[in-house]
Amino acid sequence: MDAVDRELVRGEVDLLLGELETERFRHVAGLEPEPALARLFRARPKAAHRETVAALRAAEDEPLARVVARLRADRAAAEREEAWRAADALAAGQGPDGRIGLGDASLAIRRERARDRRAALGRAVGEAFAGAAAAREAWAEERARARAEVGLLPDWDVVVEADALLNASDDAYADVLGWLARREALSPRPAGDLDRADLLHLLALAPWEGLFPAGMLALALRELADSLRLDLSRLRIDDAARPAQWPGAHALGARVSFRRQGGAADWESLLLASGAALAAAHGPPPHARDAAFGAAVGALLASLLLDRRWAERRLGVDRSRADDLRRVLALRRLFALRTSAAALRVATEVARGTAGAAWREAHRDALSQATLAAWPDGLAGRDADADAHAAALRGAALAARLARSLRDRFDEDWWRNPRAAEALGGMLAAGAVAPGTSPEGEAPRLREGAEALVQAME
C-alpha cells in the first residue's frame, strides 16, 4: 500500500468515524432508539476490513492499522451493538410507583431521601439493566473475539496501573465516604450495608446543591471558554430531557448530549464532556484523535471545581464551607476513577475469554470492593469497553500533571492568564500535550490522577 492508497484509506476512515459518531450521538441523546450502524460499515467496507489492516501493517503504518482494526472489530459486532442500544432505550423496571424507565429511575435515585423508596428505585434500575444485559454481553463477547482476530491484544500493563490507583486511594476514599455517609446515618461496606443506590444519592451532594444553580452553568462555561480562548461555537450541546436520553453529559466527537441531573453533577459532567468535545473540535481529524487527550482536556476543566480561587470567584463559595465542598467534589471524581479502574480489569479479563456468570460475578465483586457499596447484578455489560476505561484513567492522570505544570508556569489562577490560553490552544490543535508542558518527561502513571484528588481531600 503506497502513500496515495494510505491517504485514501484515511479519508474513508474519517468519514466512517464521523458517521458512527453521529449515529451513536442520536442514540445517546434519545433521538434514535434503534440506531443503524451495520449499514454504515457496509457502505465503507475498506475502512473496516482485515485486508486493509494487513496492508497497513505491511506498510509499517501501525497507528492507522490499529484504528482500522478497531473499526473491523466494531463492524463484526455492529448488529449486536444495535441490539443492546435498542434494548437500553426500552429498559424499565418496577419502581415504588409503578414501571419506570432506566434513565428516569437513575435520576430519581439521586434525589430520593426516603431509603425504602430509594431501594425500590435501585431494584428498578437493576431490573432494567438486567433486561438489556444479555444483548450487551453478547456484543462484548463478539467484539472481543473480533479484536483478537485482528491482533488487538489486552493491555495488562494498564490493568496493573489501575490496580495501583485503587491501592493508592483506598484510605482516602474510605475516610471521606465514611464521613459523608455518617451525615445521613449510612455506613459503607464491609462493616455497613451501603448499596449502589445509597452511594449515588450521597454523591449527588444535595446539601451543596444551592452552590450550583442550573441557570448559571451556561454562563460559567462561556466565561471559562472565553478566558481560555476556546471556541464553544464549534460544539453542539443538546440540552434536553428526552425519556431515552442518557443522564449526564456525554461527548461524541464535537457533540455533547446533556440531560441534567441537578447540582454539582451537572457542572462536573458538562465540563468533562465539553472539554473532550473541544479537543475533538479543535484537534486533528478523527483517525488521529487520542481519546485520552480528550479526556484530559475535560478533566482539566472539571478540576477547576476543586480550585479554591475559581470556586470563590465563580460559585461564591463561603470560606467556611470551601474545604468540605472541595473534599466531597474530589470524592465524586475519585469514585469515577475507582469504578473505571475496577471495571478495567474485569473488561480485560473478558477480552481473554471470561464470560457468563463468572463475568457478572467478577464485575459485581470488583465494583463492590472498589466503591464500598453493594453492586447489583446485570451491570457488567455496561462496563465492557476496556479502551474507554483506560482512556478516562489516562486522561485524568494527564490532566493532573497538566494542571500542576500550568500552575507552575502561569501561577495559581492560570485559567486567567493569556499565555496559558496560548499553550492550551497549541495542545488542542496538535491533539496532544505540547513538548515541555509535562516536565517529568515520561507518560504519567494512572495513579497520578487519583493522587491529585487524594491531596485535595486532605
C-alpha positions in Angstrom: 0.0 0.0 0.0 1.6 3.2 -1.2 1.2 6.7 0.3 -1.7 7.6 -2.0 -3.6 4.5 -1.0 -3.0 5.2 2.6 -4.3 8.7 2.2 -7.5 7.3 0.6 -7.9 4.9 3.5 -7.5 7.8 6.0 -10.3 9.7 4.2 -12.6 6.7 4.3 -11.8 6.0 8.0 -12.5 9.7 8.9 -15.8 9.6 7.1 -16.9 6.3 8.7 -15.8 7.5 12.2 -17.8 10.7 11.7 -20.9 8.8 10.6 -20.7 6.4 13.5 -20.3 9.3 16.0 -23.4 11.0 14.5 -25.5 7.8 14.8 -24.3 7.0 18.3 -24.9 10.5 19.4 -28.5 10.3 18.1 -29.0 7.2 20.3 -27.3 8.7 23.5 -29.4 11.9 23.0 -32.6 9.8 22.9 -33.3 10.8 19.3 -32.9 7.3 17.8 -33.8 4.3 19.9 -32.7 1.8 17.3 -29.5 3.2 15.6 -28.5 1.8 12.2 -24.7 1.1 12.5 -24.2 -2.0 10.3 -25.3 -0.2 7.2 -22.6 2.5 7.8 -19.9 -0.2 7.9 -21.3 -1.9 4.7 -21.1 1.4 2.9 -17.4 1.8 3.6 -16.0 -1.7 3.8 -12.4 -0.8 3.1 -12.2 1.3 6.3 -13.1 -1.7 8.5 -11.6 -4.7 6.7 -9.0 -7.3 7.8 -7.1 -6.9 4.5 -6.8 -3.2 5.0 -5.3 -3.9 8.4 -2.8 -6.3 7.0 -1.8 -3.9 4.2 -1.3 -1.0 6.6 0.9 -3.2 8.8 2.9 -4.3 5.8 3.4 -0.6 5.0 4.5 0.0 8.6 1.7 2.4 9.4 0.7 0.8 12.7 -1.3 3.8 14.1 -3.7 3.8 11.2 -3.7 0.0 11.2 -4.9 0.0 14.8 -7.7 2.4 14.0 -8.9 0.2 11.2 -8.5 -2.9 13.3 -10.8 -1.4 16.0 -13.3 -0.5 13.3 -13.1 -4.0 12.0 -14.0 -5.4 15.4 -16.8 -2.9 15.8 -18.1 -3.9 12.4 -18.1 -7.6 13.3 -20.3 -6.7 16.4 -22.3 -3.9 14.8 -25.6 -5.8 14.8 -25.1 -6.8 18.4 -24.4 -3.1 19.3 -27.7 -2.2 17.5 -29.5 -4.8 19.6 -28.2 -3.6 23.0 -28.8 0.0 22.2 -32.4 -0.8 21.2 -32.8 -2.8 24.4 -31.4 0.0 26.5 -33.8 2.5 25.1 -36.8 0.4 26.2 -35.3 -0.8 29.5 -37.6 -0.3 32.5 -38.2 -1.7 36.0 -40.8 -1.8 38.7 -40.3 1.2 40.9 -42.1 2.4 44.1 -44.9 4.0 42.0 -45.0 1.5 39.1 -43.0 0.9 36.0 -40.2 3.4 35.3 -37.7 3.8 32.6 -34.0 3.3 33.2 -33.0 6.9 32.8 -35.8 8.3 34.9 -35.1 5.8 37.7 -31.4 6.6 37.6 -32.2 10.3 38.0 -34.8 9.7 40.7 -32.3 7.7 42.9 -30.1 10.7 43.3 -32.9 12.9 44.8 -34.8 10.3 46.8 -34.3 10.9 50.5 -36.5 8.0 51.8 -34.3 4.9 51.9 -37.1 2.4 51.2 -38.2 4.3 48.1 -34.6 4.7 47.1 -34.0 0.9 47.5 -37.1 0.3 45.3 -35.7 2.6 42.6 -32.3 0.8 42.9 -34.1 -2.5 42.3 -35.9 -0.9 39.3 -32.6 0.1 37.8 -31.2 -3.4 38.4 -34.2 -4.9 36.7 -33.9 -2.6 33.8 -30.1 -3.3 33.5 -30.8 -7.0 33.6 -33.4 -6.8 30.9 -30.8 -5.4 28.5 -27.8 -7.3 29.9 -27.9 -10.3 27.5 -27.7 -8.0 24.5 -24.8 -6.0 26.0 -22.9 -9.1 27.0 -23.3 -10.7 23.5 -22.0 -7.6 21.9 -18.9 -7.5 24.2 -18.1 -11.2 23.6 -18.5 -10.8 19.9 -16.3 -7.7 19.8 -13.6 -9.3 22.0 -13.3 -12.3 19.6 -13.1 -9.9 16.6 -10.4 -7.8 18.3 -8.3 -10.9 18.9 -8.6 -11.9 15.2 -7.1 -8.5 14.1 -4.3 -8.6 16.7 -5.7 -6.2 19.3 -4.5 -7.9 22.4 -5.4 -7.0 26.0 -3.1 -4.4 27.7 -2.2 -5.9 31.0 0.3 -3.1 31.9 -2.6 -0.6 32.2 -4.5 -3.1 34.4 -1.6 -3.3 36.8 -1.5 0.6 36.8 -5.2 0.6 37.5 -4.8 -1.7 40.5 -2.1 0.7 41.8 -4.6 3.5 41.5 -7.0 1.7 43.7 -4.4 0.8 46.3 -3.1 4.4 46.4 -6.6 5.8 47.0 -8.2 3.2 49.3 -7.7 5.0 52.6 -8.7 8.5 51.5 -11.8 7.2 49.6 -12.9 5.2 52.7 -12.3 8.1 55.1 -14.2 10.8 53.2 -17.0 8.4 52.1 -17.5 7.3 55.7 -17.6 11.0 56.8 -20.2 11.8 54.1 -22.3 8.7 54.8 -22.5 9.4 58.6 -24.2 12.7 57.8 -27.2 10.6 56.6 -26.9 7.7 59.1 -25.4 5.4 56.5 -22.3 3.2 56.7 -20.1 2.0 53.9 -19.1 -1.7 53.5 -17.7 -4.0 54.6 -18.9 -3.1 58.1 -22.1 -1.3 56.9 -24.8 -2.0 54.4 -24.4 0.8 51.8 -25.6 -0.1 48.4 -25.2 1.5 44.9 -28.5 3.4 45.2 -27.4 4.9 48.6 -24.0 5.8 47.2 -25.4 7.6 44.2 -27.7 9.5 46.5 -24.8 10.6 48.7 -22.7 11.6 45.7 -25.5 13.8 44.4 -24.3 16.2 47.2 -27.8 17.5 47.9 -26.7 19.7 50.9 -24.4 21.7 48.5 -26.9 21.9 45.5 -27.6 25.6 46.1 -24.0 26.4 45.2 -24.5 25.0 41.7 -27.5 26.9 40.2 -28.7 25.4 36.9 -29.1 28.8 35.3 -25.5 29.8 35.9 -23.9 26.8 34.3 -24.0 28.0 30.7 -22.6 31.4 31.8 -19.8 29.7 33.8 -18.9 27.5 30.8 -18.9 30.5 28.5 -16.7 32.6 30.7 -14.2 29.8 31.1 -14.1 29.2 27.4 -13.6 32.9 26.7 -10.8 33.1 29.2 -9.0 30.2 27.6 -9.9 31.3 24.1 -11.9 28.1 23.4 -14.5 28.4 20.6 -17.7 27.0 22.0 -19.5 27.7 18.7 -17.8 24.6 17.3 -19.7 22.4 19.7 -23.3 21.2 19.6 -24.6 20.9 23.1 -28.0 19.2 23.1 -29.5 20.2 26.5 -32.7 18.1 26.6 -34.7 15.7 28.8 -35.9 13.0 26.5 -37.1 9.8 28.1 -34.4 7.7 26.4 -31.6 10.2 26.7 -28.7 9.1 28.9 -28.5 11.1 32.1 -25.5 13.4 32.4 -23.3 14.9 29.7 -21.7 12.7 27.0 -19.3 13.8 24.3 -19.3 12.1 20.9 -16.9 14.0 18.7 -17.8 17.7 18.9 -21.3 16.9 20.0 -22.5 16.8 23.7 -25.7 15.2 24.8 -26.7 16.7 28.1 -29.6 15.5 30.3 -29.5 17.4 33.6 -29.1 15.6 36.9 -29.0 18.6 39.2 -26.4 20.3 41.3 -22.7 19.5 41.2 -23.2 16.6 38.9 -24.3 18.8 36.0 -21.4 21.2 36.4 -18.9 18.4 36.6 -20.2 16.3 33.8 -20.7 19.2 31.4 -17.1 20.5 32.0 -15.8 17.0 31.4 -17.8 16.4 28.2 -17.3 19.9 26.9 -13.5 19.6 27.3 -13.5 16.3 25.4 -15.7 17.8 22.7 -13.5 20.9 22.4 -10.5 18.6 21.9 -12.3 16.9 19.1 -13.5 20.1 17.5 -10.1 21.9 17.7 -7.8 19.0 17.1 -6.7 16.6 14.3 -9.1 14.5 12.1 -10.9 11.6 13.7 -8.4 8.9 12.8 -5.6 10.8 14.6 -7.5 11.7 17.7 -6.3 10.4 21.1 -9.3 9.6 23.4 -7.0 10.0 26.4 -6.1 13.5 25.4 -9.8 14.5 25.0 -10.5 13.0 28.5 -7.5 15.0 29.8 -8.9 18.3 28.5 -12.2 17.6 30.1 -10.7 16.6 33.4 -8.5 19.7 33.3 -11.6 21.9 33.0 -13.5 20.0 35.7 -10.6 20.2 38.1 -11.3 23.9 38.4 -14.3 23.0 40.6 -11.7 21.9 43.2 -9.7 25.1 42.8 -10.4 27.4 45.8 -9.9 30.6 43.8 -12.1 29.6 40.9 -14.8 28.3 43.3 -14.8 31.5 45.3 -14.9 33.6 42.1 -17.4 31.6 40.1 -19.5 29.8 42.7 -19.3 32.4 45.5 -18.3 29.6 48.0 -18.1 30.8 51.6 -14.7 30.1 53.0 -16.2 28.3 55.9 -17.7 25.7 53.5 -14.9 25.7 50.9 -12.9 22.8 52.4 -15.9 20.5 52.8 -17.1 21.3 49.3 -13.6 20.6 47.9 -13.5 17.3 49.7 -16.8 16.0 48.5 -16.2 17.1 44.9 -12.9 15.3 45.0 -14.7 12.2 46.3 -17.1 12.3 43.3 -14.3 12.3 40.9 -12.4 9.7 42.8 -15.5 7.5 42.7 -15.5 7.7 38.9 -11.8 6.8 38.7 -12.1 3.9 41.1 -15.1 2.4 39.2 -13.2 2.7 35.9 -10.1 1.1 37.4 -12.1 -1.8 38.8 -14.1 -2.3 35.7 -11.0 -2.1 33.5 -9.6 -5.3 35.0 -12.8 -7.2 34.5 -13.3 -5.9 30.9 -9.7 -7.0 30.1 -10.5 -10.5 31.5 -13.5 -10.6 29.1 -11.1 -10.0 26.3 -9.2 -13.1 27.4 -12.4 -15.2 27.5 -14.2 -14.7 30.8 -18.0 -14.8 30.1 -21.4 -15.5 31.5 -22.0 -15.9 35.3 -18.2 -15.7 36.0 -18.0 -12.4 34.3 -21.0 -10.9 36.1 -19.8 -12.2 39.5 -16.3 -10.8 38.9 -17.7 -7.4 38.0 -20.1 -7.3 40.9 -17.3 -8.2 43.4 -14.8 -5.8 41.8 -17.2 -2.8 41.8 -18.5 -3.6 45.3 -14.9 -3.7 46.7 -13.8 -0.5 44.9 -16.8 1.6 45.9 -17.6 0.1 49.4 -21.2 -0.3 48.3 -23.1 -3.4 47.2 -23.2 -3.5 43.4 -26.2 -5.2 41.7 -26.1 -7.9 39.1 -26.6 -7.1 35.4 -24.2 -4.1 35.0 -21.2 -6.0 33.7 -22.0 -5.4 30.1 -22.2 -1.7 30.6 -18.5 -1.7 31.7 -17.2 -3.9 28.9 -15.1 -1.3 27.0 -11.6 -1.6 28.4 -10.3 1.1 25.9 -12.8 3.6 27.2 -11.9 3.0 30.8 -8.2 3.2 30.0 -8.7 6.5 28.2 -10.6 8.0 31.1 -7.9 7.0 33.6 -5.0 8.1 31.4 -6.8 11.4 30.8 -7.3 12.0 34.5 -3.6 11.3 35.1 -2.5 13.6 32.3 -4.9 16.3 33.5 -3.4 16.2 37.0 0.1 16.7 35.5 -1.0 19.4 33.2 -2.7 21.3 36.0 0.4 21.2 38.0 2.5 22.4 35.1 0.1 25.2 34.3 0.2 26.4 37.9 4.0 26.3 37.9 4.3 28.2 34.6 1.3 30.7 34.9 0.5 31.0 38.6 -2.4 29.6 40.6 -5.0 31.4 38.6 -3.6 30.1 35.3 -7.1 30.0 33.7 -7.0 33.8 33.6 -3.5 34.0 32.0 -3.5 34.7 28.2 -0.2 32.7 27.9 -1.9 29.7 29.4 -4.6 30.0 26.8 -2.0 30.1 24.1 -0.3 26.9 25.5 -3.7 25.1 25.7 -4.6 26.2 22.2 -1.4 24.8 20.8 -2.1 21.5 22.5 -5.7 21.4 21.2 -4.6 22.0 17.7 -2.0 19.2 17.9 -4.3 16.9 19.8 -1.5 16.1 22.2 0.5 17.6 25.0 3.0 20.2 23.8 6.7 19.3 24.3 7.9 20.8 27.6 4.5 21.1 29.1 5.0 17.9 31.1 8.4 18.4 32.8 8.6 14.9 34.1 9.1 13.6 30.6 7.6 10.1 30.7 3.8 9.5 30.4 2.0 9.9 33.7 1.1 6.8 35.7 -2.6 6.3 36.2 -2.4 6.7 39.9 -1.4 10.3 39.5 -5.0 11.3 38.7 -6.2 9.7 41.9 -3.3 11.1 44.0 -4.2 14.6 42.9 -7.7 14.0 44.2 -6.4 12.4 47.5 -4.4 15.6 48.0 -7.5 17.7 47.5 -9.3 15.6 50.1 -6.7 16.0 52.8 
